[in-house]
Amino acid sequence: AIPKNQEMDQVLITAIKESCRPNVVDNAISMGVNVNTKLANTLVLCIQNITKNLYNCLDFLEIVIILLEAGISMEYREEGIKTATHSVRAKTESLFIDDKKAVQVLGIILTILNNAPPPKGRSHMPYKEIACSTA
């Protein structure tokens, strides 16, 4: 049976919260800056515009950096972030800042990342494995 939207949202919210640890947030930001300062800054701005809350912004940044590091080449990262900035703003502008909004934002980013071709010889890491690897 497919869970109802609310149940599915709760599953995602739990996964998001379980994958966030303070030291990982710092590491993710450092990693992002090392990979590409412009990318890291774009991610922060993009997510800040959605959440209007720095703490949530850092939580999202951590997850997004982990996803980006899981196997998407630089050119697709750049393209993905441009698309994300557009899509996310359009789809979440009128939503309240809460767990549901967080799930929708993450869902849009995940969709973009999952649709971007991985580098040759690599495959995308399933979200469950990413969540487990950060636990």
Secondary structure, 3 states (H helix, E strand, C coil): CCCCHHHHHHHHHHHHHHCCCHHHHHHHHHHHHHHCHHHHHHHHHHHHHHHCCHHHHHHHHHHHHHHHHCCCCHHHHHHHHHHHHHHHHHHHCCCCCCHHHHHHHHHHHHHHHHHCCCCCCCCCCCHHHHHHHCC
